[in-house]
Amino acid sequence: MKILRRTLLAAVVLAAAPALAQPANPRVALTTPEGVIVLELYADKAPVTAANYLKYVDRKLYDGATFYRASRPPGASGPADYGVLQGGLQNDPKKVLPPIAHESTAKTGLKHVDGTISMGRHAPGSAQADWFICVGDQPYLDAEGAKNPGFAAFGRVVEGMDVVKKILSGDRDPKKGEGAMKGEMLVKPVRITTARRLAATPATAPSLP
């Protein structure tokens, strides 16, 4: 009976092995002078957008990028607990890769909730290197029918939202920026020293008694 039991348990472990071996969504650590921000990329739900972001990370193109825009409600002062923090390669166009297809939230099922990371863009299909982090829920950024294609959410902040809020609270230059960005550019953009993938924790199978 004992041998039969061990054989059955081994069979269960082997059957479960493919599922156990499935890698978790990739994580990226952004190191800044204000602290570290860790992102989880939803490669399972937004594969095109997540893969694009990882190209920049793996080629070290985000090393030296900045958080340069802090969009907060008009008249807001003090610590920021609502708004959008934008970063990327605005001042380094030589590092920018070609645009990617737009992965609508209507397709991915993702939402722009607190901590969501999403791609900046002009028209759908024009996103390249810049992205933003939501502080607080931002449902107006989700796709809503043909009239509003929304933005492409592709991950979330899993560590360091306090760092995000600190940067979002920075002083802004009222004269800088164009269009919707007018008055939202940080006086002192915060440099991303490094952007690196974090090593995945290997899955382990349960031991037999």
C-alpha positions as a printed Julia matrix, in Angstrom:
209×3 Matrix{Float64}:
   0.0    0.0     0.0
   2.85   2.36    0.89
   4.54   1.77   -2.48
   1.23   2.31   -4.28
   0.64   5.53   -2.35
   4.09   6.88   -3.23
   3.55   5.94   -6.89
   0.22   7.78   -6.97
   1.76  10.86   -5.31
   4.62  10.85   -7.8
   2.13  10.7   -10.65
   0.26  13.7    -9.22
   3.5   15.69   -8.91
   4.52  14.88  -12.48
   1.09  15.85  -13.77
   1.28  19.15  -11.91
   4.89  19.88  -12.94
   4.04  21.88  -16.12
   1.76  24.17  -14.12
   4.32  24.56  -11.32
   7.01  25.4   -13.86
   5.02  28.23  -15.42
   6.99  31.44  -14.79
   5.36  34.28  -12.91
   4.86  37.59  -14.68
   8.21  39.38  -15.01
   9.16  42.06  -12.51
  11.35  45.11  -13.05
  13.11  47.25  -10.45
  13.5   50.96  -11.21
  16.22  52.47   -9.06
  15.98  56.24   -8.47
  17.57  58.69   -6.0
  14.21  58.71   -4.18
  14.07  54.94   -3.78
  13.22  51.77   -5.69
   9.98  51.11   -7.56
   9.17  47.49   -8.46
   6.83  46.79  -11.36
   5.02  43.6   -12.3
   4.35  43.38  -16.03
   1.2   41.57  -17.17
   2.86  39.59  -19.94
  -0.05  37.15  -19.78
  -2.72  39.79  -20.48
  -0.84  42.48  -22.44
   1.96  40.53  -24.17
   2.82  43.07  -26.87
   3.1   46.02  -24.49
   4.95  44.07  -21.79
   7.43  42.69  -24.34
   8.08  46.18  -25.66
   8.83  47.47  -22.16
  11.19  44.57  -21.52
  13.11  45.37  -24.71
  13.99  48.75  -23.24
  14.87  47.19  -19.9
  16.99  44.35  -21.32
  18.88  46.7   -23.63
  19.43  49.1   -20.69
  17.78  51.89  -22.66
  15.89  53.11  -19.58
  19.13  53.67  -17.66
  19.24  57.47  -17.4
  15.58  57.94  -18.34
  13.55  60.25  -16.09
  10.23  60.77  -14.41
   9.5   64.18  -15.86
   5.75  64.83  -15.6
   3.53  65.01  -12.52
  -0.13  65.44  -13.43
  -2.16  66.39  -10.34
  -5.6   67.94   -9.85
  -5.63  71.77  -10.27
  -4.79  73.56   -7.04
  -3.53  70.39   -5.34
  -0.77  71.02   -2.82
   1.14  68.97   -0.27
   1.66  65.19   -0.55
   0.09  63.82   -3.73
  -2.36  60.94   -3.35
  -4.02  61.27   -6.76
  -2.66  61.88  -10.23
  -0.39  60.46  -12.93
   3.39  60.21  -12.88
   4.95  59.94  -16.33
   8.44  58.79  -17.24
  10.49  57.63  -20.18
  12.87  58.85  -22.84
  11.37  62.2   -23.73
  14.79  63.84  -23.76
  16.68  60.97  -25.39
  14.96  60.18  -28.73
  17.96  58.22  -30.04
  17.06  55.38  -27.68
  13.42  55.17  -28.78
  12.27  52.0   -30.56
   9.49  51.76  -33.2
   5.83  52.17  -32.17
   3.8   49.16  -31.09
   0.22  48.01  -31.65
  -2.36  49.34  -29.19
  -3.54  46.74  -26.65
  -6.85  48.21  -25.55
  -8.14  47.58  -22.05
 -11.32  46.37  -23.76
  -9.19  43.52  -25.11
  -6.95  42.86  -22.11
  -9.57  43.3   -19.4
  -7.18  45.47  -17.38
  -8.24  48.67  -15.62
  -6.46  51.89  -14.73
  -6.64  51.49  -10.97
  -4.25  52.66   -8.25
  -0.72  51.52   -9.09
  -1.42  50.61  -12.73
   1.34  51.24  -15.27
   0.28  52.16  -18.79
   1.8   53.41  -22.04
   1.81  57.05  -23.03
   0.8   57.74  -26.63
  -0.67  60.2   -29.11
  -2.92  58.18  -31.44
  -3.54  54.45  -30.82
  -0.57  52.52  -32.2
   1.93  55.33  -31.55
   3.2   54.21  -28.12
   6.95  53.78  -27.92
   9.05  54.39  -24.8
   7.13  56.56  -22.34
   4.75  55.24  -19.71
   2.85  56.47  -16.68
   1.84  55.27  -13.24
  -1.66  55.86  -11.85
  -1.95  57.14   -8.3
  -5.57  56.47   -7.43
  -8.15  54.96   -9.79
  -8.28  56.59  -13.25
 -11.25  54.96  -15.05
 -11.36  57.7   -17.73
  -8.17  56.15  -19.15
  -9.92  52.83  -19.88
 -11.3   52.09  -23.34
 -14.95  52.95  -23.74
 -16.45  52.05  -27.09
 -15.24  53.25  -30.48
 -15.03  56.89  -29.42
 -12.51  56.3   -26.63
  -9.77  53.73  -27.36
  -8.21  54.43  -23.95
  -4.63  53.69  -23.01
  -2.75  50.39  -22.84
  -2.4   49.26  -19.23
   0.21  46.52  -18.92
   1.24  46.11  -15.29
   1.26  47.53  -11.78
   3.52  48.8    -9.04
   4.04  46.05   -6.44
   6.58  47.91   -4.28
   7.46  51.57   -3.92
   4.17  53.46   -4.25
   5.5   55.75   -1.52
   8.37  56.61   -3.88
   5.91  57.24   -6.72
   3.85  59.6    -4.54
   6.97  61.44   -3.39
   8.04  62.09   -6.99
   4.48  63.03   -7.97
   4.51  65.65   -5.2
   7.52  67.46   -6.71
   7.49  71.11   -7.8
   6.33  71.79  -11.35
   7.25  74.54  -13.78
   4.09  76.5   -14.75
   5.68  77.63  -18.02
   6.9   74.3   -19.34
   5.0   71.66  -21.29
   2.68  71.72  -24.25
  -1.02  70.96  -24.55
  -2.26  68.73  -21.74
   1.25  68.75  -20.22
   1.33  72.52  -19.76
   2.39  73.31  -16.2
   2.9   69.64  -15.31
   6.61  69.24  -16.02
   8.75  68.64  -12.96
  11.26  71.38  -12.16
  13.73  68.65  -11.24
  13.01  65.46  -13.21
  13.93  62.34  -11.23
  16.5   60.14  -12.92
  16.03  56.41  -13.29
  19.52  55.21  -12.49
  18.88  51.64  -13.6
  15.96  49.51  -14.79
  16.55  45.8   -14.32
  14.57  42.58  -14.47
  14.34  40.79  -11.15
  15.23  37.12  -11.11
  12.18  34.88  -10.99
  11.77  32.64   -7.96
  11.96  29.05   -9.26
   8.86  26.94   -8.72
   9.36  23.84   -6.61
   7.4   20.6    -6.57
   6.07  19.27   -3.25
   8.26  16.62   -1.61
   7.03  13.08   -1.13
   6.52  11.78    2.4
